Amino acid sequence: MFPPFDYFTYLRVRDSKRKERAARFAALGPEYHAPFSAFDKTVVNKPIQELVQEVQQGSLAAVDVLRTYGKVAVKAQEKTNCITELLLPEAETWAQSEVNLKGPLAGVPISLKDSLQVKGFDITLGYARLAGKPYKEDGPMVRLLKDAGAVPYAKTALPITLLSFESANGLWGHCLNPHVPEYSPGGSTGGEGALLALGGRIGIGSDVAGSVRVPAAWSGIYSLRCSTGRWPKAGVNTSMAGQEGIASVFSPMARTLNDLSYFTEALIGMQPWKYDYTVHPIAWRKDEENEVKERKLNIGVMSNDGVVPPTPAIERALATTVAALTAAGHTVTEIATPATADPFTGLDLASQLLNSDGCYTFNSHRYTFEPSDPGADQLTRIANLPRPLRYLYYLFVRYIKRDAKGAALIRNFSLKNGAEQWKLVARREAFRATWHQWWDAKPQQYDFILCPVNATPALPHKAMHDAVSSCGYTFLWNLLDYTAGVLPVGHVDPVKDALVAPYKTTLKKLGCNNTVARGAWKHYNAQKMAGLPTAVQVVGRRWQEEKVLGYMSVVEDALDRYAEGGKYTLIEID
């Protein structure tokens, strides 16, 4: 059907997929709809090493473990709308016939971002146009997981376009934050964040600008953004196929740090380069993970990226972490980023690289009038302004609104030809070289950099209309291809984290006058945000997954020993 009448096709497909999902949940046996038992709570809280060992030895049935996590999925879906495709009861068959129950992940249920290829199921990415096209075979990632012993049981929510810290689309609806439902769980792997926070075990997401890290921070779980080539990425679909200016990387997410570390080591121990040509044959270096836990560390802190200052709740989480690390005997100092490769320059460069097609590709999958993400709509409008109008808009923002940073982001945000794209890639490589030299030079030589994940806790639904560009604390490390982990610290306190003046006044006092900061801060309200998680980001260098997991352990140990209230408290299943 041709536009605009294909809108009716979108409505028909949307209704059909939602009915199909509801029917699959309704058809589950009564064991999936029963309250959590003592056995279920034991399984969810059991260290992953014990769970795997018991399944391998046969003292714990993989199907029984799966049914516990099926209950988790049912209850999490009711609370947050976090699941797109329910893989039960097929997963029961896989657990009994296809999965290697002697592998390092024997019997571990795993949830997957909607974009991963599982036989018998669609990869819709939230687009109605991609529905009704189930894959005939598992992708390499899923084959690898099954060979390792893992049992896929659910695919999870994401935003249409995959370029948002929301997780909403017209096909499946809004995914809700597991702590405060009026807020986003993060994106683009927000469904994973919500499910894992509510009792899930292990998940896989993708990250091109913060898409596994922001959901971890906003939902209260753990994640690791791997460097390109360290983690498999074959057997997936994407809204921007062919985009390589800022590579999207698939990476692990987990409910606990112990699960995250074990899962990452186990999967790389399976030699994923034999399944996926994009993976570098780098074996797991356990000694590097252990070594960093045994000495005092030199830690750099980037408390402000110079674009969006952290809001009070995030500032307190960072200060709490710095105080705990200092009390543990580590050296913690504020960094001065390279003058010619500062975070704002990185944000401007990364934004142009990621959207060098003028936002054409991620919009090309939509039916006419099919809802898009409000932030992606903003990007599309700017990218498609005729050059003279964009320049006038730039002049208005720069000289009338006196916003140099906002104006700079607008000026060159447009479709690029081949020559312009090459120049951007050359700038990216120069940017990376500058950071490489800076980190090696004295007085830096940091073990890792500690910084916020985002300037705010979770934002309310549809806030991306204003806050789409507030991604610098994560996007910078994608541009550099550095390994970065996220761990939760605490929760927003309505009193301790309240603004003492209106947000515009506060930003003015901080010397911050740009639309990016105002767009994020306008939604900050400690009273409404009370109970939302706060988190920090631990950044290492390229291909330092082992070290970053070790650094995260050091941070969590310091928080547990020295922070008021100890380390982060997970949501208990009930």
Secondary structure, DSSP 8 states (H G I E B T S, - for coil): --TTTHHHHHHHHHHHHHHHHHHHHHTS-HHHHS---HHHHHHHHS-HHHHHHHHHHTSS-HHHHHHHHHHHHHHHHHHH--EEEE-TTHHHHHHHHTS-TTSTTTT-EEEEETTB--BTS---TT-GGGTT--BSS--HHHHHHHHHT-EEEEEE---TTS-SSS-EETTTEE---SS-TTB---SSSHHHHHHHHTT--EEEEEESSSTTHHHHHHHT-EEEE--TTSS---SB--TTTT--SS--EEEEEESSHHHHHHHHHHHHHT-GGGT-TTS------HHHHHHGGGS--EEEE----SSS---HHHHHHHHHHHHHHHHTT-EEEE----TTS-HHHHHHHHHHHHTTTTTHHHHHT--TT----HHHHHHHHHHTS-HHHHHHHHHIIIIIS--HHHHHHHHT-S---HHHHHHHHHHHHHHHHHHHHHHHSTTT--SEEEE-SSSSS--BTTTHHHHTT--HHHHHHHHHT--EEEEEEEE--TTTT--SS-HHHHHHHTT---HHHHHHHTT--TTTTTT-EEEEEEE--TT-HHHHHHHHHHHHHHHHHHSTT-S-------
